[in-house]
């Protein structure tokens, strides 16, 4: 196949992130972001990455996703990278929820679109925006393969013992209630990159991946296959996050309804947008929380301690699930940049094998690296994630076949 470029689109409710890559050598040709779609203050930032191109910005009203993608196409065309190029092989779309139906990247047709739409009740914030991006891209290039890469796909290898909730089976099946997991493209990429860092094949390595950003999730990966993950039916379950509560006694919801007089929408907003770090201390930026801790702020210190306590519980649990752990990998914004978090998360777990070298942990960099001393029984790594490259690679592999 002569066409080797893939455009990756990540459509949110009011934004579109995009990257254009050449899969001959995984080179990025352009990156960009359209934000505040539907507002008068919309902004498009486009950065060409070839021939010394400089970043450009467009501001002003962008009415909808169709207008946003048209503007993206215009910016790409200015750099000779237009959507009409014969070198464009496919468009790869990040789709958050694929349920049990989609276990691998899938060429999009009407049946696929219908299933993504059917899953909206379990991903009401994400799947509608993903669908809008897909349909808009199809209208721009109806002749081009459009591929859906699902956040949930990597986690479909979980055994039923990990994926099932302990509720009535008929009720669960009728309403598709089970643990799906998210951040799958990141967990897939980082688990493989960690094996490469160790100089071993992915099928020979057991890895605990800690994707720590504003949203956060952990996974237990045995031989390249996910066997457990922290997020569940929705991205609310699991670790303490920037604005999400993570694990919690479900009876808290009933208590807030009966005693607090809160509606389901009120509670949904509380647990997803007003909980986690921001609910505990008023900040969800780990840099700001660290600064406050250094100044003696007790509320910030408690929020940090709760965050770390939950993280340690999952690391310990996944050590038990995997039996043998070869590496623990930190990734995403907090995982890649917050040395304090990495040190605190591993402190006290040394009897299980992982050890952090303080000097190595303090080094900042953009490359995958070990922060454990030579000879550590369980390696500890920092592995920058690359979800766009993972989506592009999966998309290209599918259309190339």
Secondary structure, 3 states (H helix, E strand, C coil): CCCCEEEEEEECCCCEEEEEEECCCCEEEEEEEEECCCCCCCEEEEEECCCCCCCEEEECCCCCHHHHHHHHHHHHHHCCCCCCCCCEEEEEEEECCCCCCCCCCEECCHHHHHHHHHHHHHCCCCHHHHHHHHHHHHHHCCCCEEEEEECCHHHHHCCHHHHCCCCCHHHHHHCCCCCCCCCHHHHHHHHHHHHHHCCCCHHHCEEEEEEECCCEEEEEEECCEEEEECCCCCCCCCCCCCCCCCCCCCHHHHHHHHCCCCCHHHHHHHHHHCCHHHHHHCCCCHHHHHHHHHCCCHHHHHHHHHHHHHHHHHHHHHHHHHCCCCEEEEEHHHHHHCHHHHHHHHCCCHHHCECCCHHHHHCCCCCCEECCCCCCCEEEEECCCCHHHHHHHHHHHHHHC
